[in-house]
């Protein structure tokens, strides 16, 4: 039986990490603190939400970027819907897991939940 669940506890984003940055007016949607998750544009001109399997991977990524006030944040039930809302409003189509800017490779890609 195929049954869709809307419970955010079972979404693929939960327990992954995103990097929050100041919006600076680039996106229409943002969280209550004016922050947005970091998004990348791929070679196919599609936008992807950058996600990391743990805080270590997120911090490794940040160490290679020149972004001030960026902060790794775990996706949990309390912030899940906000992160998805912001990403969708920016035209994000999927996620890239553990993106490495040095090699331009990632562990996996999936559709945005």
GIUR-V491482 format. One record per pair of residues at least 4 apart in sequence whose ideal C-beta (glycine too) atoms are under 7 Angstrom apart, sorted by the first residue. I is the first residue (numbers start at 1). GAP is how many residues later the second one is. D is the distance in Angstrom with one decimal. If there is no record, write none. Layout:
I | GAP | D
I | GAP | D
This chain:
5 | 5 | 5.4
8 | 6 | 6.7
8 | 69 | 5.4
8 | 72 | 4.5
8 | 73 | 6.5
9 | 5 | 6.5
9 | 68 | 6.2
11 | 69 | 6.5
11 | 102 | 4.3
12 | 98 | 6.2
12 | 101 | 5.1
13 | 38 | 6.7
13 | 62 | 4.6
13 | 67 | 6.1
13 | 70 | 6.9
13 | 100 | 5.5
14 | 61 | 5.6
14 | 62 | 6.6
14 | 66 | 6.3
15 | 59 | 6.6
15 | 60 | 6.8
16 | 35 | 4.4
16 | 36 | 6.5
16 | 37 | 6.3
16 | 59 | 5.3
17 | 34 | 6.7
17 | 35 | 4.3
17 | 37 | 6.5
17 | 38 | 5.7
17 | 41 | 4.4
17 | 55 | 5.1
17 | 56 | 6.7
17 | 57 | 5.4
18 | 19 | 4.1
18 | 20 | 6.9
18 | 31 | 6.8
18 | 32 | 6.9
18 | 33 | 5.8
18 | 55 | 5.7
18 | 57 | 6.1
18 | 65 | 6.1
19 | 18 | 6.7
19 | 19 | 4.2
19 | 31 | 6.4
19 | 39 | 5.8
19 | 42 | 6.9
19 | 43 | 6.2
19 | 51 | 5.3
19 | 53 | 5.7
20 | 15 | 4.3
20 | 16 | 6.9
20 | 17 | 6.0
20 | 50 | 6.9
20 | 51 | 5.0
20 | 53 | 5.1
21 | 14 | 6.4
21 | 15 | 6.3
21 | 17 | 5.6
21 | 46 | 5.6
21 | 49 | 4.9
22 | 12 | 6.2
22 | 13 | 6.1
22 | 47 | 5.6
23 | 4 | 5.7
23 | 7 | 4.3
23 | 11 | 5.2
23 | 12 | 6.4
23 | 13 | 4.8
27 | 9 | 5.3
27 | 59 | 6.7
27 | 62 | 6.8
27 | 63 | 5.1
28 | 61 | 5.7
29 | 56 | 6.0
29 | 57 | 4.5
29 | 60 | 3.9
30 | 4 | 5.2
30 | 5 | 6.3
30 | 6 | 5.2
30 | 56 | 6.4
31 | 4 | 5.1
31 | 51 | 5.3
31 | 55 | 6.9
36 | 50 | 5.3
37 | 12 | 5.8
37 | 46 | 5.4
37 | 49 | 6.3
37 | 50 | 6.2
38 | 12 | 4.9
39 | 8 | 5.3
39 | 9 | 6.8
39 | 10 | 5.9
39 | 11 | 6.9
39 | 48 | 6.9
39 | 51 | 5.8
39 | 53 | 5.9
40 | 8 | 5.2
40 | 10 | 5.6
40 | 56 | 6.4
40 | 59 | 6.6
41 | 4 | 6.5
41 | 6 | 5.5
42 | 4 | 5.1
42 | 6 | 5.9
46 | 47 | 5.0
47 | 43 | 6.2
47 | 44 | 5.1
47 | 45 | 4.7
47 | 46 | 6.4
48 | 44 | 6.3
48 | 45 | 6.9
48 | 46 | 5.2
48 | 47 | 6.1
48 | 48 | 4.6
48 | 61 | 7.0
49 | 38 | 4.8
49 | 43 | 5.0
49 | 46 | 4.8
49 | 63 | 6.4
50 | 46 | 5.7
50 | 49 | 5.3
51 | 44 | 4.8
51 | 46 | 5.5
52 | 5 | 4.0
52 | 6 | 4.1
52 | 9 | 6.5
52 | 46 | 5.6
53 | 4 | 5.8
53 | 44 | 6.5
53 | 45 | 6.0
55 | 4 | 6.1
55 | 17 | 5.2
56 | 4 | 6.4
57 | 4 | 6.6
57 | 41 | 5.2
58 | 4 | 6.5
58 | 14 | 3.7
59 | 4 | 6.4
59 | 13 | 6.1
61 | 4 | 6.7
61 | 38 | 6.7
62 | 5 | 7.0
62 | 8 | 5.5
64 | 37 | 5.4
64 | 38 | 6.6
73 | 6 | 6.9
75 | 4 | 6.4
75 | 5 | 5.5
75 | 8 | 5.9
76 | 4 | 6.6
79 | 4 | 5.7
80 | 4 | 6.3
81 | 4 | 6.0
82 | 4 | 6.4
83 | 4 | 6.2
84 | 4 | 6.1
84 | 28 | 6.9
84 | 29 | 6.7
85 | 4 | 6.3
86 | 4 | 6.6
87 | 5 | 3.9
87 | 25 | 6.0
88 | 4 | 6.3
88 | 24 | 6.8
92 | 20 | 5.5
93 | 19 | 6.2
94 | 15 | 5.6
94 | 16 | 5.8
94 | 17 | 5.0
94 | 18 | 5.4
95 | 14 | 6.7
95 | 15 | 5.4
95 | 17 | 6.2
96 | 10 | 4.4
96 | 13 | 5.4
97 | 9 | 5.9
97 | 10 | 4.5
97 | 11 | 4.7
98 | 8 | 5.9
98 | 9 | 4.2
99 | 7 | 4.4
100 | 5 | 5.5
100 | 6 | 7.0
